[in-house]
Amino acid sequence: MALLSSTPPLPIPNRSWTCTTSPSPFTISLPSAARCRHRRRLASIVAVCTDNQTIPPFTIDHSAVSVAEAFSEDQLWATASLRVRSFYDFKAASFRIEDHKKHLAEREFEALKERIAGKREEFKRVSCINATVPLSQISNLSEDFCSACKFSHDGEERVVIGSLDLNQCMRLPDEIAGRRPEGIGADFARAYLSNVCVASELHRNGLGYAVVAKSKLVAQEWGISDLYVHVAVDNEPAKKLYIKSGFTHESDEPAWQARFLDRPRRILLWTVSQVGKTMRQRNKAVFTGNPNLHGSVSEKTEEDQDFSPSSLSPRRVFAICLAFRFVNALLVQTYFNPDEHWQALEVAHRIAFGYGHLTWEWKKGIRSYLHPLIFALFYKVLALLGLDTPLFMIKAPRLLQSMFSAVGDLYLYKLSVIVFGERVAKWTLFAQLTNWFMFFCITRTLSNTLETVLTLVSLYYWPCLRPSSSKLPLMSRKWGLAMAALACGIRPTSAIIWLYVGLLELYETRDRLRFIFLEVAPIGVLVLGLTSILDRLMYGSWIIVPLNFLKFNFLSSGGDYYGTHKWHWYFSQGFTVMLFTFLPFSIAGIMQSKKWKLSGLIAWVLGLYSVLGHKEFRFVLPVLPIALMFSGYSLARISISDSPNGKRKGSSNISSKWPRKMLLAIFFLLATNIPMALYMSLYHQRGTEDVMNYLSKEALNQKVESILFLMPCHATPYYSTLHRNIPMRFLDCTPSDTKGIPDESDRFMMDPVDFTSEYAKNWSLPSHIVLYEPEEKLLRDFLVLHSFRQEKRFFHAHFKVDRDLQASVVVYVLTDQ
């Protein structure tokens, strides 16, 4: 392909220019060692030429300038050299500066070749557009510039004097992505300018204007409807240039985000191409019914047919998720796992109000107070506001957790946008919000749910899980490390996830020593130190919780006390049930996307947890959203029409907007997951929640003096729901140091009548007794004999739970109550 355009060179206005800079998301990232030898202006910059009325230092013959796409490696190397000269400030006396310049040029050269060749998954198409001039025209300029940026074409030596990249991106981080056009396929109809630079020796010759003008022509040939560029908010000359080129303001970057990413605040500028203008005129004709304009209803494209919101801002996503999770939290009225109450709310209640039960784990020091303190502070706020009523004590903690869960949903969406694009992200959000187990579990106050949220936030900031061109500042990785450390502080087993991610980052990063000694070690030690100080204040002595947790659960297999499963349980039952009908879509998404890093994370977590004897659904909850992201990828693939050129025939009803198989998939997923979610959240095992809600209201009216729970230990909530400091007693199940000796709970379940008769010899007669229906039938005569009568019965379950069908929970009360 010819290097130079066969058409005459673009006219370049005869005016003067000055060079300024503005941020761009598309450029090479610099290794940490390089910053020791020179000062880099910004993490990523764009040099642009802007109007200035001063006399140029060197005027070139505009008729000799050619602006065209670059393809040869010779010219691309010259382009990389120009960008290194433009984007970096070097100290003249720096040691081995030329070697370092060469290294930077090699990095940009290889990255540029990959982008142009289509080897970067996140780019559909990239064009390098250069302004070049014969060497003879500028031979009296600096020898360094001419030799570095020189290339040969058809026997003539030319020099690259200006350059930019035109990028048709398949996916970008939401903070830098444009929002036009709208609809499915929108990512393919917009393009971005980046790496705009002009040789410093030739500033104020109109070259920046020329390469931007050429990029608009190339974008039009590609069928691009909307063109974007970023510029620093205080860069007035650059903004004037783009405005003169037809760009208009679309959005501003929040100041906090720019500070967090350690760069100047930017604005996003937009312009519509001739293709876009034609498309908008046609669409206007379609919707106004004007027969004199091109197009008809039957010719609407896939983009026009999409009736879902085309672009979801983070604020909008968070608002949607927050509203959904609030409703989600209010609908969850069942009992799932004792840890929701006994390892979080019960501990928090004891901290906030001075009474509450601490299980044996807290006596052995294998739990951190970090998680319960969140709810303890929340309880304190409720008490100060006078809102610690039965209703608020029951509902408020899950509503607080729903806020955390909405943050997790948001970051899953943002992670999906970066990895797969916005269309996949929307379907990922659909999968996340409709999956039955997520609905059932994510708003519960388990430490696993907060661990899941922190995991999603952290994964978003890890460079190794992002596309190679979507580089983040080093501060971002530190933020991801901090979130990962907090997740490990809350649940030490979260280290299983971060061992995989950390090794992957260690393999891919170039600054390994910095990563280990200046990031992982300091942040890990800081978080461990803070959590240890916190636990020291709460325990009253120095306790290293992760160490105790490791000894008990891994070295001594203490978790096996609560039961064991086959090694394949997560693969054959546990994770399969959690995904439910999303399973085939997740498998298809993994195979289609070939994102082996993320799918490898799922396999790694399931594999290591399979080695442990004691297994629970909630242990692998943090990787469930990742599996659902692959479901979103598969659904997005199905949603794309198979008709050529993205056009469909037929009417504008819903069935024509999505393929039939898409509608069947949605109906199948909703018809299976919604009933499952509602049943598990509203009916299955709700009796133990209802009985404590009832007793809390009775206690508020001073109708309860003491309670005895004749049922397996930790089967109901406790003081955190009752919220009254009255005597309560449940059957102990603390693991014995001697194996084979049954605890109180086991002895009661083996022979309820004998155990209760023996226990009654020394009991202080309670005012209320709570038990399951199977044991109530066996103990009915005993209870009547001791002056108890049935007070209330609550439905619990239709199916067996653990060993028996516990159909209802029964409350007995002393007859004189």
Secondary structure, 3 states (H helix, E strand, C coil): CCCCCCCCCCCCCCCCEEEEEEECCCCCCCCHHHHHCEEECCCCEEEEEEECCCCCCCCCCHHHCEEEEECCHHHHHHHHHHHHHHHEEECCCCCCHHHHHHHHHHHHHHHHHHHHHCCCCCEEEEEEEEEEEEHHHCCCCCHHHHHHCEEEECCEEEEEEEEEEEEEECCCCCCCCCCCCCCCCHHHCEEEEEEEEECHHHCCCCHHHHHHHHHHHHHHHHCCCEEEEEEECCCHHHHHHHHHCCCEEEEECCHHHHHHCCCCCEEEEEEECHHHHHHHHHHHHHHHCCCCCCCCHHHCEHHHHCCCCCCCCHHHHHHHHHHHHHHHHHHCCCCCCCHHHHHHHHHHHHHHHCCCCCCHHHHHCCCCCHHHHHHHHHHHHHHHCCCCCHHHHHHHHHHHHHHHHHHHHHHHHHHHHHHCCHHHHHHHHHHHHHCHHHHHHCCCCCHHHHHHHHHHHHHHHCHHHCCCCCCCCHHHHHHHHHHHHHHHHHCHHHHHHHHHHHHHHHHHCCCHHHHHHHHHHHHHHHHHHHHHHHHHHHHCCCCCHHHHHHHHHHHCCHHHHHCCCCCCHHHHHHHHHHHHHHHHHHHHHHHHHCCHHHHHHHHHHHHHHHHCCCCCHHHHHHHHHHHHHHHHHHHHHHHCCCCHHHECCCCCCHHHHCCHHHHHHHHHHHHHHHHHHHHHHHCCCCHHHHHHHHHHHHHHCCCCCCEEEECCCCCCCCHHHHCCCCCEEECCCCCCCCCCCCCHHHHHHHCHHHHHHHHHCCCCCCCEEEEEHHHHHHHHHHHHHCCEEEEEEEECCCCCECCECCCEEEEEEECCC
